[in-house]
Amino acid sequence: MTLRLGSTAPDFEAETTVGPIRFHDWIGDNWCILFSHPKDFTPVCSTELGSMASKLPEFERRGVKVIGISTDPLADHIAWSKDVAEVAGAPIAYPLIADTGLVVTKKYGMLPATAKGSGLRSAADNSTVRGVFVIAPDKTIQLMMTYPMSTGRNFAELLRAIDALQLSHGSNVVTPADWSRGDEVLITYSLSDDEARQVFPNGWRAPKPYIRYVPEPA
């Protein structure tokens, strides 16, 4: 299955560290981050779970629910969570999916359809299970990122990207390169100047006719 931006995030049922869930029901009317890991008890992934644990209040403040996934069994997730919490100094207060049958990882295109589920799978076998998916309340995929096993993810950048997505989602503005909260934004290209004057009566700054800057909306 090929996923694209704007695709509906595949629904599924799964066992997690907080009990069984149906994914779309669990998301509800929130934004969601689904982030995956090749193997429990591995160094880079451990630091990532810890970073997410410490930053979870920032995601929650933005109305974002967080859920992790690897192909390891539930007992391993629970034991690994204790290790991560000890090292990170913050509890893993978000669920982890135990995808031992590779159902979710295949639905999200992280493993080929021919892959076989097994507790003996190694991190190398699962090297492509390194995706991040940001899902909007309407259950559409708004962002996809994949990192190699050697490179830890930047969760501050993920927060910045979510700020940009939430600001532009269903609005008339988009964000320029290197944008952060409080910076100017851009009027979307699909809005004509006549239409833009109705939305932005105070006008805009335009170094080129098609590059129209306005202050970040309240």
N, C-alpha and C positions, 0 to 999 in steps of 0.2 A: 504494500500500500504506500503510495506516494503522498506525503503531506506537504501542503503549501501554506504560506501565509494566507489567512482568511478561511482555510479549511476548518470544518468542524472537528474539534478534538475528539478522537475516538473514545467512546464510553466503554467501561469495563467494570467487572466485579473483581475484588481482590481481597486477600487477607493482609492486614496491616498490624502494626504495633499497637493500634488503638481499637482493633477489631475489624470485622468485615465492612467493606464500603462498596457502594456503587458510585463511580467517580463523579458523574454529572450531578447526582443528588448531593454528594458531599461538597462539591463546589458551591452549589446553591446560587445566590445572586452576587457572589464575590468574584474578584480576580483570583487567579491561581498560578502558582509556579510548580511545575513537575520537573524535578531534576534527578538525574540517574547516575549510578555508580557501577563500575565493572565488578567490584568485589568488596565484601566487608573485610575489615582488618587490614586495609592497605593504607600507605602513608598519606598520599595526596588526598584521597577521598576522606580520610579521617579529619584532615585540616579543614576540608570544605564543609563537612557536617558541623564541625565546631564553629566555623565562621558564620554559617547560617543560624546556628543556635544563638549566638551572641547578638546577631542583627535581627532576629525574629520580631522583636517589638517594632522595628522600623517598617517591616513588611506589613505587619498587622495594622499599624497606624494608617497605611495606605489601602486597607481593605483587601489585602492579598493573603490567601491561604496557601500554605507551603506543604508539599508532600515529596518525600524522597522515594527512590526505588533502586533496588538491585535484585539480582536473580538468586540471592541467598535465602535460606529458610528463616522463618520468624525467630527461632531461638538464637540464631547468629545475630540478627538485627538487635535483639534485646541486649545481648552480651556486648556487642560493639558499641551500642549507645552508651553503656556505662563507661567504657573506655574513653569515648569521645568527650562525654560530660566531665570526666575527671581531668582530662588534659585541657579542655577548652574553658573550664570553669563555668559552664552554662549547661543546663539540662537540654536534652533533645525533646523539645515540647511540640514537635510536629510529627506526623506519622511517617513510617517507612513501609513501603509495599514489599512483600515477599513474593517476587515473581519467579518462583522456581520452575514453573511450566513455560516461561518465556512468552506468555500470552500478551502482556502489556508491551514488552520491549519489541515484539514483532509488530503489534498494531501501530506503534510509533516509529517504525522503520529503523530501529536501532540494531536489530539483528535480522539476518535473512530468514525467510520462511522455512528453510531446511534445517535450521539450527535445532539441536536436541536439548531439551531441558535436563539438567542433572546437577546434583550437589557437588559433582566433581569438576565442574567447569572452572577454569582458571581466569585470572584477570586478563590474561592475553586473549583467551577465547572470547571475552566480553569487552574487548578494547573499544568497540564502537558504542558501548552503553555509557555515553558521556554527554548526553544531550540535556539541554535546558529548554523548556517550553513554557512560554507565558500565555495564559489563556484568559480571555475576557469573560465577563459575566454571561454573554450570549453564547459561550462555549466555543468561540472561534479562536484559532491560534494566531496570536499577534506578534510573536517573536520566537525564533528558533536559533539556538547557538550550540555548537558542538566543539568540545575541547579535547585535545589528546590527553592520554593518561599522564604525560610528563608535565603538564601545565595546569596549575591550580586556577580555578575560576575566580574572577574578580566580582565579589558580591556588591561592592560599592557601585560598580558600573551597572550591575543588574538593577539596583535601586534607582539609579539615574535614568536608565532606560524605561523603567516602569513609570517614573514621573512623566517622562516624555509621552509614553503611550497613553497614559490616563488623561494628560492634558489635550492631546490631539484626537482622542477617540470620540468620534461623532461631532467634532467641532470644526471650525474654519481655519485653524492654525496648525502648523507643523513646526518641528524644531530643527534649527541648523546644527552644523557640526560642532561638537564640543559643548553643546548647550548644557547649562545647569539651571536649577530653579532660580528665578529672579532675572535671568537673562532675557533679551528680546527674543521673540519668536517670529515666524514667517507666516504670511497669509498664504493659504493653500493655493496652488497653481490653478485649481479648477474653478476658483472664484474670479469672475471678471472684475475689472476696476469699478464698474457701475454697481455690481453686487457688493463689492467690498466697501464701498462708501456707505451703504446701508448698515453694514455690520460694524464698521470702524469709522464713525463720523468725524473723529479727530485726525483722520488721515494716517499716513505711514511714511517711513523713510525708505527710499528706493534708489540704491546705487545703480541698479539696472531696472528697466520696466518690469521684468519678471521676478525680481528679488525685492519683496516688499516686507520690511520689518515693522513690527508693532510691539508695544510692551506686552509682557506676559499677562494674559487675562487673570483677573482676580479669581 
